[in-house]
Amino acid sequence: MDNLHAVWLALLQGLTEFLPISSSAHLILMPQLFGWEDQGLAFDVAVHVGTLAAVLAYFRHDVVRLLLAWLRSCGTRQLTDDARLAWFVLLGTLPAAVAGLLLHDVISNYLRSPLVIALATIGFGVLLWWSDRYGRQTRTEASLRLMDVVWIGLAQALALIPGTSRSGITMTAGLALGLTRSAAARFSFLLSIPVILMAGGYETLQLVRQSVPVAWGTMLLGILVAAVSAYLCIHFFLRLIERTGMLPFVIYRLLLGVVLLILFY
């Protein structure tokens, strides 16, 4: 893979990881559409490192506060609001982790087709519109209850289906439960931290087992581009959604799904 392809793929990963439009769908489709060779596991690890760095940097104060509160709660067994939110982030990650372990091979072998991506892009796009249109949008992430997090966690597990969008489905669930757009987005981004860590860790183990040569220059370029683009994406997305809502992303998903059906079927 040359550096130009690396820049485009890393930029795509950084922009789509946190937007409700499915990063996995775009990364699967771009090489197919342009006839590029598969980017390989090493590059997947690199762009995951980049997006993880971006979300940690953007929410650094929240992450440090929640981590310290969580550590204190482990020792004192007393839950402050911050400690409870930290535990909820971990709880919301469990369904996706279990589903990923059990269904990884099935998804890789049977669900990475353009048809599945197109249908998931359209279907979950409509669901995002419904939640944004009819959700009460009166609650913050501090008001989350245990069953709310269970539902959001189960929704996040659906993101294993290419085209669903991890951020999109968790925001959809949050909006349906009455969270404001900003609260749904912030909780979704916090949930992404352990998920990206797990995905990157799994891909790293696979890479080590393969013992393939690594083009370190290309990997570093991918990390940098993914990190910068993801950081900017988070910043502008949080500002944008309060003014426009989710409709622009819903329209994009519907158009993308239709284009995929036309191109491949």
N, C-alpha and C positions, 0 to 999 in steps of 0.2 A: 504494500500500500504506500502510495507516495504522500508527500506532506500536504498537498492540496486536498486530497481526499480526506486526510486526517483532520484538517481544519474544518471542512464542511461537516463531517460526521460529529466531531466534538462540539461544534457550534449547534448542530441539531440536537444533540443530547442535552447540552446546557439549557437551551431554550424550551425544550419539550418535557424535561424531567418534572418541572414544577407547574407547567400549564396543564389544564384539563383536556389534553388532546392526544395523549399516549406517546411517550418517547419510544417504547419498544416497537410500536407499529411503524414509526418513521425510520428507525434504524434498520428494521427488517426490509422495508420497502425501498429506501433510497438506493442501496446497491442493486436491487432487482430492476428498478426502473432505469438506472444508468449503466447497467452491465458491469459494475465494479466487483472486484473479488471480495469475498467475505473479510471483514476487518479483523476477525480472530479474537480469541479470548484475551490476549494481552491488551489489546486496545479497549476492549470492554471494561477491563479492570481499571485502565487509566482514566477513562471518562467517568467511571463511578467515583474514583478518588477525587476528581475535579468537582463533581456536583456535591459530594459530601463536604469538601472543603468550603464550598460556597454557602451551603445552608448553615454550617457550623459558624462561619464568619459572620453571616448576617444576623443570626440569632445567638451570638456568642454570650451576651449578657443573660438572656433567658436560659440558655443551656447550662451556664455555670450556676445560676441561681437554683434551677431545678435539680441539678446533680448534687449540689451541697445539701439541699433539702432532703433529697432521697437518701443520701448517706446518713444524715442525722436520724431520719426515720428508721433506718435499719438498726441503729443503736438504741434509740429511745422508744421505738414502737409507737410514736405519736405522730399523727398526720396533720401537717399544716396544709394550707391550700396548694402551695408549691409542691410539697411532697406527694400529695394526692394526684396532682396533674402528672408528675413524673411517673408514678406507678401506673397511671392510666395510659401513658405513652407505651410503657412496656406491655401492658395487658392488651392494648390494641394491636400490637405487633404479633402476638401469638398465633391468631388464626392464619395469617399469611405465612408465617414460618412453618407451621404444621402442613398447610396445604402445599407449600412449595416443596417440602421434603417428600410428601406422598405422591404428588402429581407432576413433578418436574419432567420426568421422561414422557409421560402422556402428552403434556403440553408441547414439549419440544418436537415430538414426532407427529402430532396430529392437528395442532391448533395454530401453527405458524403460517397458515395459508392466507393469501389475499382475501378470499371470501370471508373467512372468520374475522379478519381485521376489519373489513368493510362493514359487516353486519354489527360487530361490537361497537365500531365507531359511531354508526348511526343510532343503534338502539340505546346505548348508554348516553349518547348526546341528547336524545329526547328526554331521558330520565333526568339528566342534569338540568335541562330547561324546566321541567315540571317542578323539581325541588326548588329551583331559584324563583320560579313564579309563584308558587303556592306555600313555600315555607314561611313561618311566622317571622323569622329573622329578628328575634328579641333577646336571644341568649348569648352570653360570652362563653369562652372555653372554661372559665372558672365555675360555671354552673353545671358542667357535665356530671352525670351520674354513672354508676357502674353499668347499667344496662345500655345507656347511650354508647359507651365505649365498646361494649360487646358488639352492638350493631355496626358501629363504624369499623371495628376490627374485622367482622365477617365480610363487610363490603370490601375492605381492602384486599381480602383474599381473592375476590373476583378479578382483581387487576392482573392475576396470572394469565388471564385470557388476553392474548395480544389484541390491541385496539381498545381495550377498556379504559386505560389511564389510571394509574394508582392515585395520583392527586385528584383526578376528576371524580372517581368513585367515592373517595373519602370526603371530598367536599360535597358531593351529592347527598351522602348520608348525613353529614353535619347540617346541611341546609334543611333536609327533610325533618330533622330533629329540632329545628327551630333556631339554630345558630345563625348569627349574622354572617355575612359574606366574609368579612375580615377574620372573624373567629374560626369559621370553618377552614379558611385557608391557613391560618397560623397553626391550628391543630394538625392539619394535614402535613404541613412542612415539618413540624416536630416529629410526627409519626414516620416521616421519611428517613430520619437519621438512623434508627436501628435497622430499618429495611435495607437501606443502601449499604450499611455495614455488613449485613448478612449476605446480600447479593455479591458485593465485592469480595468478601471473604471466601464465598463458595467458588467464585470464578478464579480467585487466586490459587486455591487448592487444585482446581482443575488444571490451571496453567503449570503449576509446579510438577504435577504428575506427567504432563505432556513433555516436559523438558525440551521445549522448542526455543530457538534463538529469539531474543527480544531486541527490537530496534528501539533503543532507549531514547534517541532523539525524537522519534515520532511519538513515543509514549509521553514524554515530557511536554511536547507541543499539544497533544490531546488533553492532558491534565490542565494546562494553562488556559486553553481556549474554552474548555468545558466549565472551568471554575469562574472565569470572568463573565461568560455569557449567562450562566446560571444565577450568579449574584445579581446582575442587572435585571434578569428576568423576575426574580423574586421581588426586587425593589419596585419595579414599575407595575407588576401585576397587582400587588397589594394596594397601590394607589388607584389603579384602573378600575378594579371590580366594584368599588363603592360608587363610582360614577356611571358605569355602563352595565354592571351586572355580568352574568355569564352568557348573555345572548350572542356576543361576537364569537365566542368559542363554540357555542352550539351550532351556529351557522357554518363555521369552518368545518366542524366535524361532519355535518350533513353533506356539505359539498365534497369533502374528501372521500366520504363513503361512496357517494354516487360516482365520483371519478374513478375510484378503484373498481367498482362493478363494471363500468364502461370499458376500462382498460383491460381487465383480466377476464371478463365474461361477456 
